[in-house]
């Protein structure tokens, strides 16, 4: 997981610490309440804000960039967003490189979904149901309300601590401990009641969106049934999604009653969408699992396209370049106009040290999906890696086009900086490096490169203004990076 390929393709699964995104912090307690208050309040919040906590604990979320998977998620979500009255450009679906089943909204603009959701889902409807439910949270403005509920719960827990401290000071240590426990328990019960209400609202909203778009809720019920059953087991075995989205059996029964009233309940998945879903699952499994796992999931007797896709990826990861290219060429013969098969061939050639040979399959992928930024960045990467000065102007143009479509690609900016630097465009290269560092979240280094670029750019030009924006940028927590 140390290699740094372009910002596309599931090869990024092996560079998970490079693309991170900070998560919302819980409302802080007043410092004067002390560490004991914070501890009790945190205990009261267990299971309520759990979806936000792993990223906070690690400083960021490990993200996956894969054009094929992202395109499928956008196509799943597009009719849901339309039914919800949300612009398709308003909400971004971000893939998280974790295999557990989890999804959550961080704000009104982003839905985070773990790779594990896709790997576990046998049908498109299971993923679409999750996206519809999370969209219900966005349209219900639930995140803002949850933050207020968290703040209120912390206040309740803090009151319990203060009452306990007062009782202890009066000589009743047992009474003090009881007050602390009562405060934490009341906070937790209040949050659970709040969360159950909001989850039920999101359920109904999801059913409405599915009905408006003529889709079955059967997949959503299958997913939620899993978590209702998990409530029978110890919390240590419970999936994060079932903790942050509590699903008691009675709530599932009510949801199923409503879902079965739809005339679309028994409507099967679109075959073309199911086929794409199967390909993405196969690809993700092959990139994230040991080859033995792939072999068990897709035995040689399985001659489906998805099985061949998984085996081709596994071959690329474990065998010679010749064997990998042969396996991928077989895929291309079956689907010549699948851009992601050509992308995979280009990736196999590039990673095996033959960037010149990788250029042509990447060109074909871009020709099939010209508006896909990640594919353009792959092509630009191969052109730069070919070490031909005659290709640098084209590489610069293609990388700029790719970054216009996908402006959050650190690798795209780093390759652009190399192309510009080799052409003697030092100031432009420094600015591209700064923009890439900004995309990575390394604001201090970004400011340093932007300041250096600014000195050699003409004042008032677009490039100078971009550098000035970076130099002037101060995120809320920037002081801690100094």
Long-range contacts (C-beta under 8 A, 24 or more apart in sequence): 3-351, 4-411, 5-347, 5-350, 5-351, 5-381, 5-411, 6-374, 6-377, 6-378, 6-380, 6-381, 6-409, 6-411, 6-412, 6-415, 7-65, 7-374, 7-377, 7-406, 7-408, 7-409, 7-410, 7-411, 7-412, 8-65, 8-66, 8-67, 8-343, 8-374, 8-375, 8-377, 8-378, 9-65, 9-66, 9-67, 9-343, 9-344, 9-347, 9-374, 9-378, 10-64, 10-66, 10-69, 10-283, 10-284, 10-287, 10-288, 10-313, 11-287, 11-347, 11-351, 12-63, 12-64, 12-65, 12-66, 12-97, 13-64, 13-97, 13-115, 13-284, 13-287, 13-288, 14-287, 16-62, 16-63, 16-64, 16-97, 17-62, 18-410, 18-440, 19-62, 19-63, 19-65, 19-410, 19-440, 20-55, 20-59, 20-60, 20-61, 20-62, 20-63, 20-440, 20-441, 21-55, 21-60, 21-61, 21-63, 21-94, 21-106, 21-441, 22-55, 22-59, 22-60, 22-441, 22-477, 23-52, 23-55, 23-56, 23-60, 23-61, 23-106, 24-52, 24-106, 24-107, 24-143, 24-147, 25-56, 26-52, 26-147, 26-150, 26-154, 27-147, 27-150, 27-151, 27-154, 29-154, 29-158, 33-158, 33-161, 33-162, 34-161, 36-161, 37-154, 37-157, 37-158, 37-161, 37-162, 40-157, 40-158, 40-160, 40-161, 40-180, 40-183, 40-184, 41-153, 41-154, 41-157, 41-158, 41-184, 41-187, 43-157, 43-184, 43-188, 44-153, 44-154, 44-156, 44-157, 44-184, 44-185, 44-187, 44-188, 44-191, 45-150, 45-153, 45-154, 45-187, 45-188, 45-191, 46-188, 47-192, 47-235, 47-243, 47-244, 47-246, 48-150, 48-153, 48-188, 48-191, 48-192, 48-195, 48-244, 49-146, 49-150, 49-244, 50-240, 50-243, 50-244, 51-102, 51-103, 51-104, 51-240, 51-241, 51-243, 51-244, 52-104, 52-106, 54-98, 54-240, 60-441, 61-94, 61-96, 61-112, 62-96, 62-97, 62-98, 63-94, 63-95, 63-96, 63-97, 64-95, 64-96, 64-97, 64-115, 65-95, 65-374, 65-409, 66-95, 66-283, 66-284, 66-374, 67-340, 67-343, 67-369, 67-372, 67-374, 67-375, 68-279, 68-280, 68-283, 68-340, 68-343, 69-95, 69-118, 69-280, 69-283, 69-284, 70-95, 70-374, 71-372, 72-276, 72-277, 72-280, 73-113, 73-127, 73-131, 75-273, 75-276, 76-124, 76-127, 76-128, 76-131, 77-111, 77-128, 77-131, 77-135, 79-213, 79-215, 80-128, 80-131, 80-132, 80-135, 80-209, 80-210, 80-213, 81-135, 82-213, 83-208, 83-209, 83-212, 83-213, 84-135, 84-136, 84-138, 84-139, 84-205, 84-209, 85-139, 86-135, 86-138, 86-139, 91-135, 91-138, 93-131, 97-288, 99-288, 100-239, 100-240, 100-241, 101-226, 101-239, 101-240, 101-241, 102-239, 102-240, 102-241, 102-244, 103-130, 103-131, 103-134, 103-241, 104-134, 104-244, 105-134, 105-137, 105-138, 105-142, 105-143, 106-143, 107-143, 108-138, 108-141, 108-143, 111-135, 111-138, 115-284, 115-288, 117-241, 118-277, 118-280, 118-281, 118-284, 119-281, 119-284, 119-285, 119-288, 121-219, 121-223, 121-277, 121-281, 123-219, 123-222, 123-269, 123-274, 123-277, 124-219, 124-269, 124-270, 124-273, 124-274, 124-277, 125-215, 125-216, 125-217, 125-218, 125-219, 125-220, 125-222, 125-269, 126-219, 126-220, 126-222, 126-223, 127-219, 127-277, 128-210, 128-215, 128-219, 128-220, 129-206, 129-210, 129-217, 129-219, 129-220, 129-221, 129-222, 129-223, 129-224, 130-220, 130-223, 132-205, 132-206, 132-209, 132-210, 132-220, 133-202, 133-203, 133-205, 133-206, 133-220, 133-245, 134-202, 135-205, 135-206, 135-209, 136-201, 136-202, 136-203, 136-204, 136-205, 136-206, 136-209, 137-198, 137-202, 139-205, 140-198, 140-201, 140-202, 140-205, 142-198, 142-201, 142-202, 145-194, 145-198, 146-194, 146-195, 146-198, 149-190, 149-191, 149-194, 149-195, 150-191, 152-190, 153-187, 153-188, 153-190, 153-191, 154-187, 156-183, 156-186, 156-187, 156-190, 157-183, 157-184, 157-187, 158-183, 159-183, 160-184, 160-186, 160-187, 192-246, 195-246, 196-246, 196-248, 196-251, 199-245, 199-246, 199-247, 199-251, 200-251, 203-251, 203-255, 204-258, 207-255, 207-258, 207-259, 207-262, 210-262, 210-264, 211-262, 211-264, 214-264, 214-267, 215-264, 215-267, 216-262, 216-264, 216-265, 216-266, 216-267, 216-268, 216-269, 217-259, 217-262, 217-264, 217-265, 218-259, 218-265, 218-266, 219-269, 220-259, 221-252, 221-255, 221-256, 221-259, 224-252, 224-255, 225-252, 228-252, 275-305, 275-306, 278-304, 278-305, 278-306, 279-305, 279-306, 279-309, 279-340, 281-306, 282-306, 282-307, 282-309, 282-310, 282-313, 283-309, 283-310, 283-313, 283-340, 285-310, 286-310, 286-311, 286-312, 286-313, 286-314, 286-317, 287-313, 287-317, 291-317, 291-318, 305-331, 305-334, 305-335, 308-334, 309-341, 312-344, 313-344, 316-344, 316-347, 316-348, 316-351, 321-348, 321-349, 321-352, 321-354, 324-348, 324-352, 325-349, 337-368, 338-368, 339-364, 339-365, 339-366, 339-368, 339-369, 339-372, 339-375, 340-365, 342-368, 343-375, 343-378, 346-378, 346-379, 346-382, 347-378, 350-378, 350-381, 350-382, 350-385, 355-381, 355-382, 355-383, 355-385, 355-386, 355-387, 356-382, 356-386, 356-388, 358-382, 358-385, 359-383, 359-386, 366-398, 371-405, 372-405, 373-401, 373-402, 373-403, 373-404, 373-405, 373-406, 373-409, 373-412, 374-402, 374-406, 374-409, 375-402, 376-401, 376-402, 376-405, 376-406, 377-402, 377-403, 377-406, 377-409, 377-411, 377-412, 377-415, 380-412, 380-415, 380-416, 380-419, 381-411, 381-415, 383-419, 384-415, 384-418, 384-419, 389-422, 389-423, 392-419, 392-422, 392-423, 393-423, 395-419, 396-420, 396-423, 407-439, 408-439, 409-439, 410-436, 410-437, 410-439, 410-440, 411-436, 412-436, 413-439, 426-456, 427-453, 427-455, 427-456, 427-457, 427-463, 428-453, 428-463, 430-456, 431-457, 431-463, 431-466, 431-467, 434-467, 434-470, 435-466, 435-470, 438-470, 438-473, 443-473, 443-475, 443-478, 443-481, 444-478, 444-481, 444-482, 446-470, 446-473, 447-471, 447-473
